[in-house]
């Protein structure tokens, strides 16, 4: 990270090696036709970063595949990934390195159209500036708006408007000013700190590294002059101190340190700090590094802090100054960019990574999605790949954060699919929802264990899952009768019955199925809290939802019972005539027909086909005795 | 002058930033994985990576061992350097050689570089990872090294059998690495992704990191084969008719198996010389690595097979 307190100085580091360089990370946005590859190729070529062996290959390739006749086709320098594209491999972000005497650069190059939003966001997340390319012949296009919006969403503050192919409009100043006017008109809403229009020709090198002789009217900087001088300090030094604990450093009993990287602010030995999540306070004793103790640590410094007190601190906790703490909530609103094929379903549980903390999280509601081309808001129930929505999220335990607009490091998160472990979404927190902190749970005099003592058995959720017609409800009914006879307090939640009342407003889309199970899970939890044994009979086709319910209650209280009757047998039985109608196309989203059923992997009880319902119920009863749910 | 000022003066802001980023990555793996390992290839990048690991966990020792995949054809100087380093830093080193490859007599001369690399490096590495059950392995690869590395993730996901599927990699946003894997899957981690060759040398100089003497120019006996300068490190490599060894002032930019690593003419005998040479050098770093060119789209294919 560059830092505002240290002006850029070029001082030789002794011996050869040139001046001291600061790094600038930027991304380039534009479609293939805008000349993005040519521009990057030009930057690498004109900064003399192309080794001779690669240059020979380039000359060969230019004659063979190039589009520039006898000249070098610079685009081929970065289109080495072309072959891979032909093989259908998804390329997301390629990183290129070049440097000038004044600065080192990393360019995030994001080719590809289909995954463009996701790729651009990935590149932008680590960039300090963006170069948005415009074809001078075409002017500001829909995709220019899209690129600008995504840059703005990801918090990029500095934009270069590269009006390329100016040679093809006869180096016309009039055309350039017209495009710039257009762009500034719409970009005003996007809150960039700087927008720098540059007229250039990547193909001929005008105003890239070398000032053009053919545009006397242009008085602005060349691209490289601008990138070298651009001040991208984010004022991180002045922001509140934030330190996500990454690793607890404990070499022996005498040393207990907390390793991590300072996200923002400055911390000094003797500072009063707080563990944001727990509110426990202490004082910084030492700032330890392998090069000796520091008197202070600044943004970007990877250090190890020790505290004067034995405070409970773990990986994932955020240390902050006691007088300037982050918000700590379990519900907040955020912009979410969806990044996997499988659509986002409100209510489903994902693993959230924020800072160094992993915590189960759910999108509780989708307020609207944003059309990335028009920036219009639209009502929606789910988000598909590459869509951006404004959502409310809930986490299983409170997390510390700052709004993304104030602090990229503590306001960003990703969501991870809990089964495939793919990175499903990227999120930027807008604000905390006060519900969690303002509504304090009522402490009650009679609790679950008190109720359990009165009942004489332990509470449990008996979750029957399986295909329609597998016999879930039949078995559950018999089991409830047996339990009742033993004096147990029971309650039955049945899929069909719940859909007539509590969940009357839900249909059978994937999103509605998730919500259906979420509500049932919450109701079942209340019964468990009341000390009852609650029998739930739901197809519940997705592992994620079953797991979500499992996590609502304590270990051992959720007992998954898989009624493993094969599809063919269920179709044969078809007690309600549903399969016949589904196969005739009259019912959509029918599990087993045109909607999947995910077989349980860790069910506590599996009831294989061939068991009579009474036998099956007996089997469950025996298992409940073994687990000491009943005596 | 306070300690912090001394530290700041020694490293440029650019190197300090790279160092901190790498340290963050190293700590992340130590915190998230059960059984990580650091691939140690003895070269300059491995040297920097090990140095960073010692800094990252201080005052603790790095909570993982080093692993060297020994093909049996490394320069003798490299092995000597490796053993000195291990003793010097007091770190744990594991060495693995593919026993089947050894029994079959696979070597870079008669087996050809492709088969040798496949059996003695790629297969051997997979064997070692399975043998010790490592779930994460650090490698010193950098994005500026080679075209196909430019899009490599910092956390590179490998499926069952260590396969790299470019279609199944995870987008990396901010520094929020997705470290979650299932049974049988592993992660390769590249803490030096954002370093360039010049950064490596400048950091090596600033931090005074020991490197194999072969990087420095010295009069060495070399022969010319297929336009490359090869140093015959032992008698196993026979001279071909007409080949003569001549003493030339050479050094190595990149070190691997000796018959597959070409030297360059150079007089750069110190770190300062190397850095000065690099600033005017107009050939790419891996141009002396014979294994990169043994077939089209070479690195890509090796990676899919499980090479680093």
Interface residues (C-beta under 8 A of the other chain):
Chain A: X1 X2 X3 X6 X13 X15 X16 X17 X18 X20 X21 X22 X23 X51 X52 X53 X54 X80 X81 X83 X84 X89 X90 X91 X92 X93 X94 X95 X96 X97 X99 X104 X106 X118 X119 X121 X122 X125 X126 X246 X247 X249 X250 X251 X255 X257 X259 X260 X261 X288 X289 X290 X291 X292 X293 X294 X295 X296 X300 X301 X302 X304 X315 X339 X351 X353 X354 X356 X358 X408 X409 X412 X413 X414 X416 X421 X422 X423 X426
Chain B: X2 X3 X4 X6 X7 X12 X13 X14 X16 X17 X18 X19 X20 X23 X24 X27 X28 X30 X31 X54 X55 X56 X57 X58 X59 X60 X61 X143 X144 X147 X148 X150 X151 X166 X167 X169 X170 X171 X172 X173 X174 X175 X176 X178 X180 X181 X182 X193 X194 X196 X198 X202 X205 X206 X272 X273 X275 X276 X279 X281 X282 X283 X284 X287 X297 X300
